[in-house]
């Protein structure tokens, strides 16, 4: 189990370029990136490798770009969309 957000998780997606990289968006207005390496994962993982913040309201969606590596798009209830170069 992954426990790192302070709000409900509203969306999540695995990277198309790194199948062990998971992005999660939350009602706590943040996006977190998780390394899902089955050899390193522990019960109740709480340490994200990256936390992204910038939206003013809960996240409504996220998606990895299918061609541009390390590019993540997020949308929020604050009516904004953001592009992130996560360099993970």
C-alpha positions in Angstrom: 0.0 0.0 0.0 1.2 3.5 -0.8 0.3 6.2 1.8 1.7 9.6 1.0 -1.1 12.0 0.1 -3.1 13.9 2.7 -6.2 13.7 0.5 -8.1 11.2 -1.7 -6.1 10.0 -4.7 -8.0 11.3 -7.8 -5.9 9.8 -10.6 -2.8 7.7 -11.2 -0.8 6.4 -14.2 2.3 4.5 -14.9 4.9 6.1 -17.2 5.0 4.6 -20.7 8.8 4.9 -20.6 9.5 3.5 -17.2 7.1 0.8 -16.1 8.1 1.2 -12.5 7.3 4.9 -12.3 3.9 5.7 -11.0 2.4 9.2 -10.8 -0.5 9.9 -8.4 -2.6 13.1 -8.2 -4.7 14.0 -5.1 -7.3 16.2 -3.6 -4.4 17.6 -1.5 -3.4 19.5 -4.6 -0.2 17.6 -5.1 1.3 15.1 -7.6 3.7 12.4 -6.3 6.0 10.1 -8.2 6.7 6.7 -6.9 9.3 4.1 -7.7 7.5 0.8 -7.8 10.4 -1.5 -7.8 9.2 -4.8 -6.4 12.6 -5.5 -4.8 12.6 -2.1 -3.0 9.0 -1.6 -2.2 8.0 -1.9 1.4 4.7 -2.2 3.2 2.8 1.1 3.5 5.3 3.0 1.4 5.2 6.7 2.3 8.3 8.2 0.6 7.6 9.6 -2.9 10.7 10.2 -5.0 9.2 13.6 -6.1 6.4 15.8 -4.9 5.0 18.4 -7.4 2.9 21.3 -6.2 1.5 24.3 -8.0 -2.3 23.7 -8.4 -4.5 25.7 -6.1 -7.3 23.1 -5.9 -7.6 19.3 -6.0 -6.2 17.4 -9.0 -8.8 16.2 -11.5 -6.6 14.2 -13.8 -3.1 13.4 -15.0 -1.5 11.7 -18.0 2.0 10.9 -19.2 2.9 12.1 -22.7 3.2 9.0 -25.0 6.1 10.4 -27.0 7.9 13.0 -24.9 9.8 11.2 -22.1 9.4 12.5 -18.6 6.5 14.8 -19.5 3.4 14.7 -17.3 0.2 16.8 -17.8 -2.1 17.5 -14.9 -5.4 19.2 -14.6 -7.1 20.7 -11.6 -10.4 22.0 -10.2 -8.7 25.4 -10.3 -9.4 25.3 -14.1 -5.6 25.1 -14.9 -3.6 22.6 -16.8 0.2 22.1 -16.2 3.0 20.4 -18.0 5.8 19.0 -15.9 9.2 17.9 -17.0 9.8 15.4 -14.1 13.3 14.2 -15.1 12.7 11.1 -13.1 
